Amino acid sequence: MRQPWWVALSLVVALSFQTACASIPAMMGSPEDRRIANEIRVKLRDFGSLRVDVRDGMVYVVGGVSTAAQRNTVERLIREVPGVKGVMNSVGVGPYSPMQ
C-alpha cells in the first residue's frame, strides 16, 4: 500500500526537528559559559542595551553606553566575574544602533 506524500514529508520534518533540538545545547555554550553570561547580565542590567555572549570563558560584549567611564566600568565588572578568561569589548560610546 502506497503512503500519501505528506506522511513521508511529516516524517522527514519530525526527524529534522529532533536532530536540530539535540544540537541546541552545544550551540548555547557550556553550563559554565551560561553561568558566566547570566552573572554578567545581572551586573550590567543598569547599562541599557548591551549584548553579552560567552564562549569558553571569553566574553564578547556589544552595545553602547553614554561615556568612556561607563565603557571602562562595563569591562571592569565583566572581569570581576569568576571564570572570565578575557573580554572582547565592542561597546561604543554614544548612541547605539544595532545593524539590521
C-alpha positions as CSV (number, residue, x, y, z in Angstrom):
1,M,0.0,0.0,0.0
2,R,1.4,3.3,-1.0
3,Q,1.6,6.1,1.7
4,P,0.5,9.6,0.9
5,W,3.3,12.1,0.2
6,W,2.5,14.1,3.3
7,V,3.3,11.1,5.6
8,A,6.8,10.9,4.2
9,L,7.2,14.7,4.5
10,S,5.9,14.7,8.1
11,L,8.5,12.0,9.0
12,V,11.3,14.0,7.4
13,V,10.3,17.2,9.2
14,A,9.9,15.4,12.6
15,L,13.4,13.8,12.2
16,S,15.0,17.1,11.2
17,F,13.4,18.9,14.2
18,Q,14.6,16.2,16.6
19,T,18.2,16.4,15.2
20,A,18.1,20.2,15.4
21,C,16.9,20.1,19.0
22,A,19.6,17.7,20.0
23,S,22.3,20.2,18.9
24,I,20.8,23.2,20.7
25,P,22.8,22.8,24.0
26,A,26.0,22.7,22.0
27,M,25.2,26.0,20.3
28,M,24.2,27.7,23.6
29,G,27.6,27.1,25.2
30,S,28.6,25.1,28.2
31,P,26.9,25.3,31.6
32,E,29.9,27.3,32.9
33,D,29.6,29.8,29.9
34,R,25.9,30.2,30.7
35,R,26.6,30.8,34.4
36,I,29.2,33.5,33.5
37,A,26.8,35.2,31.0
38,N,23.9,35.2,33.5
39,E,26.1,36.7,36.2
40,I,27.4,39.4,33.8
41,R,23.9,40.3,32.6
42,V,22.9,40.9,36.2
43,K,25.9,43.1,36.8
44,L,25.3,45.1,33.6
45,R,21.5,45.5,33.9
46,D,21.8,49.2,34.6
47,F,23.8,49.9,31.4
48,G,20.9,49.5,29.0
49,S,21.3,47.8,25.7
50,L,24.4,45.5,25.9
51,R,24.6,42.1,24.3
52,V,26.7,39.5,26.1
53,D,27.9,36.2,24.6
54,V,30.4,33.8,26.3
55,R,32.4,31.1,24.6
56,D,34.9,29.0,26.6
57,G,35.2,31.8,29.2
58,M,35.8,34.5,26.6
59,V,33.3,37.3,26.9
60,Y,32.0,39.2,23.9
61,V,30.1,42.4,24.7
62,V,28.5,44.7,22.2
63,G,26.3,47.8,22.6
64,G,26.6,51.4,23.6
65,V,27.0,53.5,26.7
66,S,26.9,57.3,27.3
67,T,30.5,57.8,28.5
68,A,34.0,56.3,28.2
69,A,34.0,55.9,32.0
70,Q,30.9,53.7,31.7
71,R,32.6,51.6,29.0
72,N,35.6,51.1,31.3
73,T,33.2,50.2,34.2
74,V,31.5,47.6,31.9
75,E,34.8,45.9,31.2
76,R,35.9,46.0,34.9
77,L,32.6,44.5,36.0
78,I,32.9,41.7,33.5
79,R,36.5,40.9,34.5
80,E,35.4,40.6,38.2
81,V,33.2,37.5,37.3
82,P,34.9,34.3,38.2
83,G,35.7,32.1,35.1
84,V,36.2,35.0,32.7
85,K,39.3,34.4,30.7
86,G,39.2,37.5,28.5
87,V,36.9,40.3,27.2
88,M,36.3,41.5,23.7
89,N,34.8,44.9,24.4
90,S,32.9,46.2,21.4
91,V,31.0,48.7,23.4
92,G,30.7,52.1,21.8
93,V,30.4,55.5,23.4
94,G,27.3,57.4,22.3
95,P,24.0,56.4,20.8
96,Y,24.0,52.7,19.8
97,S,22.0,51.4,16.8
98,P,22.3,47.7,16.0
99,M,22.9,46.9,12.4
100,Q,20.0,45.4,10.5
